Amino acid sequence: MTEIKSNSENIVEVKDLVKIYKDGNVKAIDKISFTVKKGEILALLGPNGAGKTTTLSVLATLLNATKGATFVNGYNVAKDPDKVRKSIGFVFQEPSVDGEMKGWENLELHAVLYGMPKKERQVKIQEVLKIVDLEDRANIYVKNYSGGMKRRLEIARGLIHEPKVLFLDEPTLGLDPQTRRKIWEKIKELNKGDLNMTILITTHYMDEADELADRICIMDHGKIIVMDTSENLKKQLSGDVIDIQFENVDNQFKFPMIIKQVKKISGVKNISFGTAGNEQEIIPKIQLPPGMPATVSPEMIQARMREILSDPRKLLMAWKKMPMTANMFLSAPLIAKKKIAYMFDDKLLEEVPENIKQELIKIKKGEYPEEEVDIEPSLSISCENGGKQLPLIIQKINENNLIIKSVDMHQPTLEDVFLHYVGSVIREESSNQTKDVKKMIQMRQLRK
Amino acid sequence: MSELSNTQTKINYNAVWALAKRELLGFWRNKSRVISSIAQGILFLFVFAGGFSSLSITIDGVPVDSRAFTASGIAAIVILFTGIFGGMSIFRDKMFGFMKELLVAPVSRRTLMFGRTLGISLQTLVQVLIMIGLSITFGYYGYDINLIWRVMLVLPVALLASMGIVGVGLTISTRLNDMQSFGLIQTFIVMPMFWLSGALFAFNSVPLPMQVIMMCNPFTYSVDLFRLMLLGVSYFPFWLDLIVMVVFGAILILIGARSFNKMEVS
């Protein structure tokens, strides 16, 4: 390993980090470098499988880096894992509290693991419970907590040992808007208050990143695509964003042509194509296989499945290791299969077991046309002087006999920035036009 | 992963105890587990010890009460079942994320593993005691004040035996990635070790080839030592039982520790 001295002003330093997973040979992180200053909130933003969680896992000593150096709180992550572990708190993406223990006991065990003496433990646990408003629930079994309470308990647990850096992996995933707000407030308090905690947060939600982060780092395919403040990122997309929604149309094949024509209009910088399919519960009701301990509840398994379904790589592992899941996929409703199919690009598809691969390819080729009815296509066009160009764009669309449902013009948001960066990178890779549309659909799906 | 964990080997005994306590509390609070383990014990005792009561068994030329014979075998078997499926609690933690919380904590893997092994072993001990207590209540061992000493002697044997078995459980559960393999383990590991241990039938009453197979099963020696402690008679000499148990216990727990060290949780 190359000797790189840690700079005291940066509490997190990542230098040329590469992580390749042994099984599958996937480059999860492809040579990224960044630093985080003391007291800063950094949001890692990106589609599923972009490498956000992997990055945090390496920083938190859960995974070994394949190459590169990482420092947290001045300690080398590879050489001083113990000291790093003591300096960080980690709130995981999926629940990691023990439902069979009471809230207090979860915190107590954590405090013991972090080597806190008994007296200090009592005081500290009381303190963190207060921070997350769970004082009156501390003596209830965690399995009886609501999703939001579990989340808050996990945040409390991450705070007991007063970490210098707090890692939050999708902290508000699947929570209701009020609880999300509440957790945001807590996060801000931790960052702004006396604690002045440095926080690294991964998220899919643009509003979350916009609200919380001092700086935003957009990642895709294991690379950092852009990293700046939300303000600066939005400034880069000068001009306006025009969103056009279409009525359900069968003639989707026309879109690549329209995109080509609209691109020629002066001032138009970027176009992305998307569809608003119906959201559907794709996790089936499951019955416990025999032999599982009675302590395992179907809800827990569903939560786990939800997590696996959101990450193509985890899905891949599941298929390979559990034949049962492969059968579940094959018998899933088409809309669910489609959702999954669009998560796999050609490269990942190579690793999929043969029978599933056939099915995925069929879906991607569009061999189930009756389902296309569900899709409501839309275009998102970023362009200078939107007001002036809008009539021209609409004219082009009318020439192609497509029916517009609604048009919306607005200043660029972080979402547009994200789409601009993550969307365009993918689009440049392919030349084939129909493939182009499929890829764009895929991007929209990923973003959800 | 292994490189990371190897850099720290110190054992944090507070953490070990906290983890063991978690294991024990989990057992105690899960009333269905407590009840089912007692009910299963009663069933086993009635079916096997009762059913085989007419058999005449002699060990080393000494006639043995067949109910006492079977009851002591069943007490040993409890270690096998509880130990292996107790080790599976790791699988539960892995499945539901708690393992990550443990792995990211500043304690060595050795601490984590030691805590869990201790917890499960103690839990096994409790169950063995329940089983022996039931047998005594039913009068299978006769009523004799000396039983107290014999039971005391059984405890260290049970602890030693359960360590090795927990090692097997740890190895399996750290490598296991799906629930369906539970059945496989039941069929290919637990059942053969159970039936071929001589817990239910007399070692010298089966044909020679089977005797050879039984002698290859390390658990046979645990059962034998159990009998020596409880009934005062055994097929194999004391020293052989002890050596096999210590050696196998050490090997199995080392293999368990290795797999635990290598475990990666994504």
Boltz contact constraints between the chains, C-beta under 6 A:
constraints:
  - contact:
      token1: [A, 60]
      token2: [B, 104]
      max_distance: 6.0
  - contact:
      token1: [A, 61]
      token2: [B, 4]
      max_distance: 6.0
  - contact:
      token1: [A, 62]
      token2: [B, 104]
      max_distance: 6.0
  - contact:
      token1: [A, 81]
      token2: [B, 4]
      max_distance: 6.0
  - contact:
      token1: [A, 82]
      token2: [B, 8]
      max_distance: 6.0
  - contact:
      token1: [A, 82]
      token2: [B, 106]
      max_distance: 6.0
  - contact:
      token1: [A, 85]
      token2: [B, 106]
      max_distance: 6.0
  - contact:
      token1: [A, 86]
      token2: [B, 106]
      max_distance: 6.0
  - contact:
      token1: [A, 90]
      token2: [B, 104]
      max_distance: 6.0
  - contact:
      token1: [A, 92]
      token2: [B, 100]
      max_distance: 6.0
  - contact:
      token1: [A, 94]
      token2: [B, 97]
      max_distance: 6.0
  - contact:
      token1: [A, 95]
      token2: [B, 97]
      max_distance: 6.0
  - contact:
      token1: [A, 96]
      token2: [B, 97]
      max_distance: 6.0
  - contact:
      token1: [A, 96]
      token2: [B, 98]
      max_distance: 6.0
  - contact:
      token1: [A, 96]
      token2: [B, 100]
      max_distance: 6.0
  - contact:
      token1: [A, 96]
      token2: [B, 101]
      max_distance: 6.0
  - contact:
      token1: [A, 98]
      token2: [B, 98]
      max_distance: 6.0
  - contact:
      token1: [A, 100]
      token2: [B, 26]
      max_distance: 6.0
  - contact:
      token1: [A, 109]
      token2: [B, 18]
      max_distance: 6.0
  - contact:
      token1: [A, 112]
      token2: [B, 14]
      max_distance: 6.0
  - contact:
      token1: [A, 112]
      token2: [B, 15]
      max_distance: 6.0
  - contact:
      token1: [A, 112]
      token2: [B, 18]
      max_distance: 6.0
  - contact:
      token1: [A, 113]
      token2: [B, 15]
      max_distance: 6.0
  - contact:
      token1: [A, 113]
      token2: [B, 105]
      max_distance: 6.0
  - contact:
      token1: [A, 113]
      token2: [B, 107]
      max_distance: 6.0
  - contact:
      token1: [A, 289]
      token2: [B, 179]
      max_distance: 6.0
  - contact:
      token1: [A, 291]
      token2: [B, 182]
      max_distance: 6.0
  - contact:
      token1: [A, 291]
      token2: [B, 183]
      max_distance: 6.0
  - contact:
      token1: [A, 292]
      token2: [B, 179]
      max_distance: 6.0
  - contact:
      token1: [A, 294]
      token2: [B, 32]
      max_distance: 6.0
  - contact:
      token1: [A, 300]
      token2: [B, 96]
      max_distance: 6.0
  - contact:
      token1: [A, 321]
      token2: [B, 177]
      max_distance: 6.0
  - contact:
      token1: [A, 322]
      token2: [B, 178]
      max_distance: 6.0
